[in-house]
């Protein structure tokens, strides 16, 4: 099936294989960036081609207000903001600046606090008190989804969305390498932007480049660090789903029966 033309970083998890060689069904598990620029044709494709019946938006209230989604006909829209557990750190870094958050992170990429923020981001998405309850609700939706496709997104469709995809793929029995490879596909969308920013800013420092890669692109190193932190604490991503999200063997079996062939 063709992809929407005006939705950033859109892709379907269909076709990925788990550790047993079973394949994810096509067209039922979808991830992307915000839907603000979706065309009428895109919305029709999602509603009637993919049959999207549930949309989960991980963005903050501010992001939703600034760039509201276009609604997919026939789909329920659920706003599940991932609370920023580093809110106080964020305020301290940018206490004298109220500009666009992404622009500020790139502009201040040489600051040690911003570099630490980048390194910690995926760990916070997996282990932060504010993010875990939202992801637990999201995974319950995936388990209970009996009709049509489910689509989840944030602004760029890579970080909050990518961690959500990691949990879905882990539940379906995919290994870490498959999960990281799916995350890395976002670099097809954003790699040119990262190069352009580094060239324009004359960046040579490796730590500054890593910050720009994290926030303007997809930083595989830091994403894997986040997954490793989860596995170090809980033993495996699957054990994490059980212990943090309250998932059960029946939930895992339901997901695999529903989404794998």
Residue pairs with C-beta under 8 A, 6 or more apart in sequence:
1 12
1 26
1 27
1 49
1 50
2 45
2 49
3 10
3 11
3 12
4 10
4 32
4 38
4 39
4 41
4 42
4 45
4 46
5 39
5 41
5 42
6 37
6 38
6 39
6 42
7 32
7 33
7 35
7 37
7 38
7 42
8 32
8 33
8 34
8 37
8 156
8 157
8 189
9 31
9 32
9 33
9 156
9 157
9 158
9 161
9 186
9 189
9 190
10 30
10 31
10 32
10 33
10 157
11 30
11 31
11 32
11 185
12 26
12 27
12 28
12 29
12 30
12 31
12 50
13 24
13 29
13 30
13 31
13 165
13 168
13 169
13 182
14 23
14 24
14 25
14 26
14 27
14 28
14 29
15 23
15 24
15 26
16 23
16 24
16 169
16 174
16 178
16 182
17 23
17 24
17 174
17 178
18 24
18 169
18 172
18 173
18 174
18 175
18 178
18 256
18 260
19 173
19 174
19 175
20 173
22 173
22 256
22 260
22 261
23 260
23 261
24 172
24 259
24 260
24 261
25 259
25 260
25 261
27 49
27 50
27 51
27 149
28 148
28 149
28 150
28 259
29 142
29 149
29 150
29 168
29 259
30 46
30 50
30 52
30 149
30 150
30 151
30 152
31 151
31 152
31 153
31 157
31 161
31 162
31 164
31 165
32 151
32 153
32 157
32 161
33 153
33 154
33 155
33 156
33 157
33 158
33 161
34 57
34 59
34 63
34 67
34 69
34 153
34 154
34 155
34 156
34 157
35 55
35 69
35 70
35 72
35 153
36 67
36 68
36 69
36 70
37 70
38 46
38 69
38 70
43 70
43 71
43 72
43 73
44 73
46 52
46 72
46 75
46 149
46 151
47 72
47 73
47 74
47 75
50 148
50 149
50 151
51 147
51 148
51 149
52 72
52 74
52 75
52 148
52 149
52 150
52 151
53 74
53 75
53 76
53 145
53 147
53 148
53 149
53 150
54 75
54 76
54 78
54 141
54 145
54 148
54 149
54 150
54 151
55 69
55 72
55 75
55 76
55 77
55 78
55 150
55 151
55 152
55 153
56 78
56 80
56 138
56 141
56 150
56 151
56 152
56 153
56 164
57 64
57 69
57 77
57 78
57 79
57 80
57 152
57 153
57 154
58 80
58 81
58 82
58 134
58 138
58 152
58 153
58 154
58 160
58 161
58 164
59 79
59 81
59 153
59 154
59 155
59 160
60 81
60 82
60 84
61 81
63 154
63 155
64 79
64 81
67 155
69 77
71 77
72 151
75 148
75 151
78 141
80 134
80 137
80 138
81 134
82 125
82 130
82 131
82 134
82 135
82 154
82 160
83 128
83 129
83 130
83 131
83 134
84 90
84 130
85 124
85 128
85 129
85 130
85 131
86 117
86 120
86 124
86 128
89 113
89 117
90 101
90 117
92 113
93 108
93 111
93 113
93 114
93 117
94 101
94 104
94 108
97 104
99 107
102 155
102 215
102 216
105 114
105 117
105 118
105 211
105 215
106 197
106 201
106 211
106 212
106 215
106 216
108 114
109 115
109 203
109 208
109 211
109 212
110 205
110 207
110 208
114 211
115 207
115 208
115 210
115 211
118 210
118 211
118 214
118 215
118 219
118 222
119 210
119 222
119 225
121 159
121 214
121 222
121 226
122 159
122 163
122 222
122 223
122 225
122 226
122 227
122 229
123 225
123 226
123 229
123 230
124 131
125 131
125 159
125 160
125 163
125 226
126 132
126 163
126 226
126 227
126 229
126 230
126 240
127 229
127 230
127 233
131 163
132 244
132 245
135 163
135 164
135 167
135 245
136 244
136 245
136 246
138 152
138 164
138 167
139 167
139 168
139 171
139 241
139 245
139 247
139 251
140 245
141 150
142 150
142 168
142 171
142 255
143 247
143 251
143 254
143 255
145 258
146 258
152 161
152 164
152 165
153 161
154 160
154 161
156 186
156 190
157 186
157 189
158 183
158 186
158 189
158 190
158 217
158 218
159 218
162 182
162 183
162 186
162 218
162 223
163 226
165 179
165 182
165 183
166 179
166 183
166 227
166 237
167 237
167 241
167 245
168 255
169 178
169 179
169 182
170 179
170 237
170 238
170 240
170 241
171 238
171 241
171 247
171 251
171 252
171 255
171 256
172 255
172 256
172 259
172 260
173 256
173 260
176 224
176 227
176 231
176 237
179 227
179 237
180 220
180 223
180 224
180 227
183 218
183 220
183 223
184 218
184 220
186 217
186 218
187 194
187 217
187 218
187 220
190 216
190 217
190 218
191 217
193 216
193 217
194 212
194 213
194 216
194 217
197 203
197 212
197 216
198 209
198 212
201 212
203 209
203 212
210 219
210 221
210 222
213 219
214 222
227 237
230 237
230 240
231 237
231 240
233 240
234 240
234 243
234 244
238 252
241 247
241 252
242 248
